[in-house]
Amino acid sequence: MVRKDSESSCSSDDSHNHEDYSLSNDAVVTKYQVAAEITNAVLKEVIANIKEGAVVGDLCDLGDKLILEKTGKLYKKEKNFTKGISMPTCISVDNCICHYTPLRSEAPVVLKNGQVVKIDLGTHIDGLIATAAHTVVVGASKDNKVTGKVADLLRGTYDALEIAIRSLRPETVNSDITKNIDKTAAEFGLTPIENMLSHQLERNEIDGEKKIIQNSGEKQKGEVEKIKIDKHEAYAIDILFSTGKGQPKDMDTRTTVYKKNEAVTYQLKMKASRVFFSDVNKQHGPMPFSLRGFEEEVKAKMGVVECEKYGLLTPYPVLYEKEGELVAQFKATVLVMPNGLLKIAGLPFDSDTYQSELSVKDAELQTVLKSALKPKKKKEAKKEEPAAAKKA
């Protein structure tokens, strides 16, 4: 059984397929913004609870519970309307790169002062997704500032996010954004985690057709199709930088985050698998989910095996950088509109707490970083009155 408070989460439906879900529709923009407001509010709440002695699993529960509570209060009169979690809360510490949300049966991970903590989560309203991620240091505050290597890591990763966002102009090629991300890392002496992707967001698709890669390997360079950014597109810009070599590894930590693979069909043999997959369909539909959200963990662990083996579910593996290195992550949701860019999800950087002595020096990158999300409208010159009018 899935936990009862997840009924608001998601299920696939085709009832709205005839509707206009493009960003040229104001109602669609509003739903994105509502999802983003919840994502930002929940992210702030989880960050407020990150302190020495906090348990990672409890923080994951808090994030998911808040998203479900907040979305559950909205659009109650709408029929066949999906809403809830679009990315389960993941808390990845120090050299753990991403996707860590432990099972309840696993030994608790307790936070300690000085650890670098990445929080990643997301909300959707009617299948319209807003995700964000933020990095903090346990115990850091305006009275206990973070400097040196850790401050450089956070500042450099955040500046790369802002530069990547400001590079999302119509007609820009994705490979140019990749270059800007990689150049920013070099400015701070950091390495982008290899082959991490930022995705276009589409209704019920957290990893849409268009992609932006960072630090691509030779193989991946050919795999990521060259595309241009266009008006009325939504993107989750996701930047992950490391103090090390940026080479992610699977360290045998159990994968708990999955997403349904809509392209695969298979007749499951085991009853446990069929019951589990039915629950996934009803409660989460096409959105990523965590096994942590299932009340009966043993049955979920049994059911997921066959589903993953035959490709019905896509795993989000827990990845690691080399022991002793640190990784930061900042992610924002951005709408590319005709009048400029709307950064709807993602929190500001706390420069009072994290004080790096490094900054972007490259002139081209500086120009991008200082550019406005929405260009100012040029004032129209006053037209001269016709001579006849003046005489009158």
Backbone torsions as a table, in degrees:
resi	resn	phi	psi	omega
1	MET	NA	141.9	173.3
2	VAL	-84.6	148.3	-179.6
3	ARG	-57.4	145.2	-170.0
4	LYS	-64.7	-32.2	-175.2
5	ASP	-77.0	6.8	-179.6
6	SER	-97.5	13.7	-176.7
7	GLU	-65.7	-20.4	-179.6
8	SER	-84.0	-1.7	-168.3
9	SER	-63.8	-74.1	-176.6
10	CYS	-175.0	148.9	166.4
11	SER	-150.3	147.9	-179.5
12	SER	-71.9	139.9	172.9
13	ASP	-153.0	155.2	-177.7
14	ASP	-109.4	11.6	-171.8
15	SER	-68.5	-21.5	-176.4
16	HIS	-103.9	6.8	-171.6
17	ASN	-59.1	-26.1	-179.0
18	HIS	-79.7	-10.8	-177.3
19	GLU	-80.3	160.5	177.5
20	ASP	-85.9	109.5	179.6
21	TYR	-104.8	21.7	177.4
22	SER	-85.6	162.2	-179.1
23	LEU	-74.7	-0.2	172.4
24	SER	-78.1	-10.1	178.0
25	ASN	-94.4	117.7	-177.8
26	ASP	-58.8	-34.5	180.0
27	ALA	-64.1	-34.5	178.3
28	VAL	-68.8	-44.3	177.2
29	VAL	-58.8	-42.0	179.4
30	THR	-60.8	-43.4	179.5
31	LYS	-64.5	-40.7	174.3
32	TYR	-57.9	-44.4	-177.0
33	GLN	-67.4	-36.5	176.8
34	VAL	-64.6	-45.5	177.0
35	ALA	-59.2	-41.5	-178.4
36	ALA	-67.1	-39.6	178.2
37	GLU	-59.6	-41.7	178.8
38	ILE	-67.4	-45.1	178.5
39	THR	-56.7	-47.0	-179.5
40	ASN	-64.7	-42.7	-178.7
41	ALA	-64.2	-43.4	-179.6
42	VAL	-69.0	-39.8	177.9
43	LEU	-59.4	-43.5	177.8
44	LYS	-61.2	-41.2	-178.3
45	GLU	-66.6	-42.2	178.6
46	VAL	-64.6	-44.0	179.1
47	ILE	-58.8	-40.2	-179.6
48	ALA	-62.1	-23.3	-179.1
49	ASN	-97.8	3.8	177.5
50	ILE	-85.2	107.1	-178.8
51	LYS	-152.5	168.1	179.8
52	GLU	-58.7	132.2	-179.9
53	GLY	95.0	-13.3	178.3
54	ALA	-68.7	144.3	-178.8
55	VAL	-98.4	128.1	-175.9
56	VAL	-55.3	-45.8	-179.8
57	GLY	-59.6	-39.8	178.2
58	ASP	-64.1	-37.6	178.3
59	LEU	-67.0	-37.8	175.8
60	CYS	-62.8	-43.2	177.6
61	ASP	-61.1	-43.1	-178.6
62	LEU	-59.6	-48.5	-178.9
63	GLY	-60.3	-47.7	-178.7
64	ASP	-65.1	-42.5	-179.1
65	LYS	-61.5	-43.6	-178.7
66	LEU	-65.3	-41.4	178.6
67	ILE	-60.8	-44.9	-179.0
68	LEU	-66.7	-38.7	178.1
69	GLU	-63.3	-46.5	-175.3
70	LYS	-70.5	-41.0	179.1
71	THR	-72.5	-29.0	-179.3
72	GLY	-64.6	-21.3	-179.1
73	LYS	-86.4	-7.3	-172.4
74	LEU	-107.1	153.8	172.6
75	TYR	50.2	41.6	-176.2
76	LYS	-67.2	-27.4	-176.7
77	LYS	-85.4	-10.5	-178.8
78	GLU	-75.0	134.8	177.1
79	LYS	-92.9	147.5	179.6
80	ASN	52.5	40.4	-174.2
81	PHE	-110.2	121.1	-177.7
82	THR	-98.1	148.1	-179.3
83	LYS	-165.9	155.7	178.4
84	GLY	142.1	-140.2	-174.5
85	ILE	-83.5	129.0	173.3
86	SER	-105.6	-16.5	171.1
87	MET	-150.0	117.4	-180.0
88	PRO	-61.8	150.5	-177.3
89	THR	-64.1	122.4	177.7
90	CYS	-117.6	134.9	179.8
91	ILE	-123.4	106.0	-174.7
92	SER	-113.6	126.1	-168.8
93	VAL	-109.2	136.4	173.5
94	ASP	55.6	-109.9	-176.2
95	ASN	-86.3	-3.1	172.9
96	CYS	-73.4	126.0	-171.9
97	ILE	-82.8	-48.7	-171.9
98	CYS	-167.0	164.2	168.0
99	HIS	69.7	27.0	179.4
100	TYR	-93.4	111.1	172.0
101	THR	-142.7	97.3	-166.0
102	PRO	-73.2	157.5	172.6
103	LEU	-72.7	156.8	-178.4
104	ARG	-67.5	-25.6	-178.4
105	SER	-78.5	-11.4	-178.7
106	GLU	-81.4	154.6	179.2
107	ALA	-59.2	134.5	-177.1
108	PRO	-64.7	140.3	173.6
109	VAL	-98.8	118.0	-175.3
110	VAL	-106.6	130.3	-176.9
111	LEU	-74.9	146.3	177.9
112	LYS	-125.0	151.9	178.1
113	ASN	-56.0	138.8	178.5
114	GLY	93.4	-12.2	-180.0
115	GLN	-75.0	146.7	178.9
116	VAL	-94.1	118.8	-171.7
117	VAL	-118.6	126.7	178.3
118	LYS	-106.1	128.6	178.3
119	ILE	-114.8	125.2	-176.9
120	ASP	-129.8	126.1	-180.0
121	LEU	-158.4	169.8	-179.1
122	GLY	-161.7	158.3	-178.2
123	THR	-127.8	152.9	169.1
124	HIS	-134.9	147.1	173.8
125	ILE	-124.1	116.0	-178.6
126	ASP	57.1	36.3	178.5
127	GLY	79.6	2.5	179.5
128	LEU	-97.1	121.0	-161.3
129	ILE	-104.1	137.1	170.7
130	ALA	-132.8	116.3	179.2
131	THR	-120.4	158.3	178.7
132	ALA	-155.8	156.0	173.6
133	ALA	-141.5	151.4	-178.2
134	HIS	-146.9	153.1	-179.9
135	THR	-122.5	134.3	177.3
136	VAL	-135.2	165.8	175.3
137	VAL	-111.0	130.1	-178.4
138	VAL	-61.4	126.9	178.0
139	GLY	88.3	-5.7	-179.5
140	ALA	-74.2	144.7	177.7
141	SER	-161.0	176.7	178.3
142	LYS	-64.3	-25.3	177.4
143	ASP	-91.0	-11.5	178.8
144	ASN	-133.3	72.5	-171.1
145	LYS	-70.2	152.7	176.3
146	VAL	-104.2	127.5	179.7
147	THR	-129.4	-175.3	174.6
148	GLY	69.5	-146.3	-171.6
149	LYS	-58.8	-41.5	-177.0
150	VAL	-68.8	-41.8	177.2
151	ALA	-64.1	-39.1	177.4
152	ASP	-61.7	-41.1	-179.7
153	LEU	-61.4	-48.1	-177.2
154	LEU	-69.2	-43.8	-179.1
155	ARG	-64.2	-44.2	-178.7
156	GLY	-64.1	-41.3	179.9
157	THR	-66.5	-41.5	-179.0
158	TYR	-68.9	-40.8	178.2
159	ASP	-63.2	-35.9	177.2
160	ALA	-64.8	-37.9	175.9
161	LEU	-60.8	-47.8	-177.9
162	GLU	-64.5	-37.4	178.4
163	ILE	-69.0	-42.3	178.4
164	ALA	-62.7	-41.1	178.2
165	ILE	-61.1	-46.7	-177.0
166	ARG	-73.3	-10.0	174.4
167	SER	-87.0	-6.2	-175.6
168	LEU	-80.9	51.3	179.6
169	ARG	-91.8	145.3	177.0
170	PRO	-51.9	138.8	-178.9
171	GLU	81.9	-6.7	175.5
172	THR	-70.8	139.6	179.5
173	VAL	-89.1	140.1	-176.2
174	ASN	-58.6	-34.2	-179.4
175	SER	-64.7	-27.9	176.5
176	ASP	-70.3	-33.8	176.8
177	ILE	-69.3	-40.3	175.7
178	THR	-56.7	-45.5	179.3
179	LYS	-60.2	-42.0	179.9
180	ASN	-63.5	-41.0	178.4
181	ILE	-62.9	-48.3	-177.1
182	ASP	-66.6	-37.4	178.0
183	LYS	-66.3	-36.9	178.8
184	THR	-64.8	-41.0	177.3
185	ALA	-57.3	-44.4	-179.3
186	ALA	-62.0	-34.1	179.4
187	GLU	-61.3	-28.7	-177.5
188	PHE	-106.9	7.4	-179.5
189	GLY	69.1	31.5	-177.3
190	LEU	-114.9	169.9	177.8
191	THR	-125.3	126.7	173.0
192	PRO	-66.1	140.0	174.6
193	ILE	-61.2	128.4	-174.3
194	GLU	-57.1	135.1	166.7
195	ASN	63.5	18.3	174.2
196	MET	-73.2	141.4	-173.0
197	LEU	-114.6	141.0	164.1
198	SER	-101.0	139.3	-172.2
199	HIS	-119.9	149.2	164.7
200	GLN	-67.2	142.7	176.5
201	LEU	-103.8	130.7	174.5
202	GLU	-129.3	166.8	-176.9
203	ARG	-58.3	124.9	-179.4
204	ASN	64.1	16.6	177.9
205	GLU	-133.7	107.7	-180.0
206	ILE	-79.2	-20.3	177.0
207	ASP	-123.5	78.3	-176.8
208	GLY	-69.8	-174.0	-169.8
209	GLU	-64.7	-44.0	-175.9
210	LYS	-86.4	139.9	-175.4
211	LYS	-134.0	150.7	172.8
212	ILE	-127.0	121.5	-177.0
213	ILE	-100.2	153.9	170.4
214	GLN	-118.5	142.4	176.7
215	ASN	46.9	58.2	-174.8
216	SER	-74.4	136.3	172.6
217	GLY	-75.1	171.4	-176.9
218	GLU	-58.9	-41.9	-178.9
219	LYS	-65.1	-44.3	-175.4
220	GLN	-71.3	-26.5	179.0
221	LYS	-55.7	-39.7	-179.3
222	GLY	-80.8	-20.5	-176.0
223	GLU	-83.2	-30.0	-179.3
224	VAL	-86.1	113.0	-175.4
225	GLU	-65.9	139.4	177.1
226	LYS	-72.1	123.6	-177.8
227	ILE	-135.2	164.8	173.7
228	LYS	-112.5	143.6	174.6
229	ILE	-72.6	143.0	-179.5
230	ASP	-131.5	162.3	176.2
231	LYS	-63.8	154.8	177.6
232	HIS	62.8	38.2	173.7
233	GLU	-120.2	148.6	176.8
234	ALA	-112.2	142.1	-179.9
235	TYR	-136.6	144.5	166.1
236	ALA	-102.0	105.8	179.5
237	ILE	-89.6	118.3	-169.8
238	ASP	-124.8	112.8	-175.8
239	ILE	-115.8	126.4	178.0
240	LEU	-129.6	116.6	179.6
241	PHE	-116.2	153.3	-177.9
242	SER	-128.8	153.8	171.8
243	THR	-82.0	-9.1	-178.0
244	GLY	-103.9	-144.1	-175.6
245	LYS	-87.0	-8.1	175.3
246	GLY	74.0	24.1	-178.1
247	GLN	-104.6	104.0	-175.8
248	PRO	-70.5	141.8	179.1
249	LYS	-133.3	149.0	175.0
250	ASP	-89.9	119.6	-176.2
251	MET	-104.9	26.1	177.3
252	ASP	69.5	16.3	170.8
253	THR	-71.8	136.0	-176.5
254	ARG	-59.5	130.8	172.9
255	THR	-75.2	129.5	179.3
256	THR	-122.8	-10.5	-178.7
257	VAL	-105.3	130.3	-177.7
258	TYR	-139.2	165.7	173.7
259	LYS	-141.6	142.2	178.9
260	LYS	-65.8	136.0	176.4
261	ASN	-94.6	102.0	-174.4
262	GLU	-66.0	-18.4	-175.5
263	ALA	-83.6	-9.7	-174.1
264	VAL	-113.1	136.5	170.6
265	THR	-124.2	142.5	-179.1
266	TYR	-159.7	138.4	178.2
267	GLN	-85.7	104.6	-177.5
268	LEU	-66.8	141.3	-176.6
269	LYS	-89.0	-41.8	-175.2
270	MET	-83.1	139.7	178.7
271	LYS	-62.0	-41.7	-179.6
272	ALA	-59.5	-38.0	179.1
273	SER	-67.7	-41.9	-178.8
274	ARG	-65.8	-43.2	178.7
275	VAL	-63.2	-45.4	-179.8
276	PHE	-61.5	-46.1	-177.2
277	PHE	-68.0	-32.8	175.5
278	SER	-63.8	-42.3	177.3
279	ASP	-63.5	-40.4	177.6
280	VAL	-58.9	-46.7	179.7
281	ASN	-59.2	-47.8	-176.1
282	LYS	-68.9	-43.2	-170.4
283	GLN	-91.3	-27.7	-172.5
284	HIS	-126.0	-21.9	179.7
285	GLY	54.3	-127.8	-176.5
286	PRO	-87.1	2.3	-175.2
287	MET	-87.6	148.2	173.4
288	PRO	-59.3	148.5	-179.5
289	PHE	-145.3	166.9	178.9
290	SER	-117.0	142.6	174.4
291	LEU	-62.2	-22.2	178.8
292	ARG	-60.8	-26.1	-177.8
293	GLY	-78.3	-0.6	179.8
294	PHE	-97.1	131.3	-177.6
295	GLU	-63.9	-42.5	-178.4
296	GLU	-97.8	89.1	-173.6
297	GLU	-61.2	-41.6	-177.3
298	VAL	-61.1	-44.1	179.5
299	LYS	-66.5	-36.9	178.0
300	ALA	-65.4	-42.3	179.0
301	LYS	-64.5	-34.6	177.1
302	MET	-70.8	-45.9	-174.0
303	GLY	-67.5	-32.7	-174.1
304	VAL	-71.8	-24.9	-173.0
305	VAL	-60.7	-53.2	-178.4
306	GLU	-67.4	-37.7	179.6
307	CYS	-61.6	-40.9	179.4
308	GLU	-73.4	-40.7	-177.0
309	LYS	-57.4	-39.0	-176.3
310	TYR	-102.1	16.9	169.5
311	GLY	79.3	10.2	178.1
312	LEU	-71.5	-27.0	178.2
313	LEU	-122.4	139.7	175.6
314	THR	-99.4	124.0	-179.0
315	PRO	-81.2	148.8	170.2
316	TYR	-109.9	89.0	-173.6
317	PRO	-66.5	150.6	174.2
318	VAL	-80.2	122.5	-175.2
319	LEU	-114.0	153.7	-177.1
320	TYR	-133.0	147.3	165.7
321	GLU	-89.2	170.6	179.6
322	LYS	-57.7	142.0	177.7
323	GLU	-53.7	135.0	178.6
324	GLY	95.8	-18.3	176.2
325	GLU	-91.0	166.2	-177.8
326	LEU	-125.6	148.0	179.6
327	VAL	-127.6	137.5	173.8
328	ALA	-117.7	151.4	179.1
329	GLN	-138.3	132.4	169.9
330	PHE	-133.4	132.7	-178.6
331	LYS	-136.3	144.0	178.7
332	ALA	-141.3	153.6	173.9
333	THR	-103.5	130.2	-172.7
334	VAL	-130.2	134.9	174.2
335	LEU	-104.9	126.9	178.6
336	VAL	-91.6	105.6	-175.2
337	MET	-109.3	162.0	-179.3
338	PRO	-59.2	-30.2	-178.0
339	ASN	-98.8	12.3	178.3
340	GLY	134.0	-162.3	-175.0
341	LEU	-106.4	139.3	175.3
342	LEU	-113.4	108.9	173.9
343	LYS	-88.2	103.4	-171.2
344	ILE	-97.8	-33.5	178.9
345	ALA	-123.7	140.3	-175.9
346	GLY	127.9	135.7	-174.9
347	LEU	-97.2	154.8	178.2
348	PRO	-71.2	159.6	179.2
349	PHE	-82.0	137.5	-179.8
350	ASP	-92.5	85.6	-176.3
351	SER	-74.8	-11.9	175.4
352	ASP	-75.3	-26.8	-178.1
353	THR	-97.4	-38.9	-176.7
354	TYR	-109.1	104.7	-170.6
355	GLN	-116.0	100.2	177.6
356	SER	-93.4	144.4	175.3
357	GLU	-88.2	-5.4	178.9
358	LEU	-94.3	157.6	176.9
359	SER	-157.1	168.9	178.8
360	VAL	-70.5	121.8	-179.1
361	LYS	-105.0	-28.1	-177.7
362	ASP	-58.6	128.3	-173.6
363	ALA	-61.9	-43.0	-179.4
364	GLU	-64.8	-43.5	178.8
365	LEU	-65.5	-38.9	177.5
366	GLN	-58.8	-42.6	-180.0
367	THR	-61.0	-43.0	179.4
368	VAL	-65.8	-46.0	-176.3
369	LEU	-61.8	-34.5	-178.4
370	LYS	-86.8	-6.8	-177.0
371	SER	-71.0	147.3	-179.9
372	ALA	-77.3	145.7	176.0
373	LEU	-62.4	-42.3	176.4
374	LYS	-114.5	112.7	178.7
375	PRO	-59.5	142.1	178.9
376	LYS	-69.8	141.1	178.3
377	LYS	-71.8	136.3	177.3
378	LYS	-75.8	132.9	178.5
379	LYS	-71.3	133.3	179.0
380	GLU	-75.9	135.0	178.2
381	ALA	-67.1	140.7	179.4
382	LYS	-66.5	133.5	-179.1
383	LYS	-78.7	139.8	176.4
384	GLU	-67.9	134.5	176.0
385	GLU	-70.7	143.8	175.9
386	PRO	-59.7	147.9	-177.6
387	ALA	-56.5	-38.5	-178.7
388	ALA	-62.3	-36.6	-179.6
389	ALA	-67.4	-38.1	-179.9
390	LYS	-63.2	-42.0	-178.5
391	LYS	-64.6	-36.0	-179.2
392	ALA	-67.1	NA	NA
